[in-house]
Amino acid sequence: MLAADGAVLLKFWMHLSKERQRKRLRSLEKDARTRWRVTKVDWEHFAIYDRFAKVSAHALRRTSTVVAPCR
């Protein structure tokens, strides 16, 4: 509907590999100044990373249309 009205749509997907995510969480935990940023929930989400990736890929495919393609 927005595209039909002439709006320009921008979609951004920020992807971090599973290994890079693990390194990032560990790095944040090591530093006393950033340790607070990593929670139990972050590690719980990391544990189901593959599931998040699968669902996200599906969502990207389903929302890619002629007027608003994912590239």
Secondary structure by P-SEA (a helix, b strand, c coil): cccccbbbbbbbbbbbcaaaaaaaaaaaaacccccccccaaaaaaaaaaaaaaaaaaaaaaaacccccccc
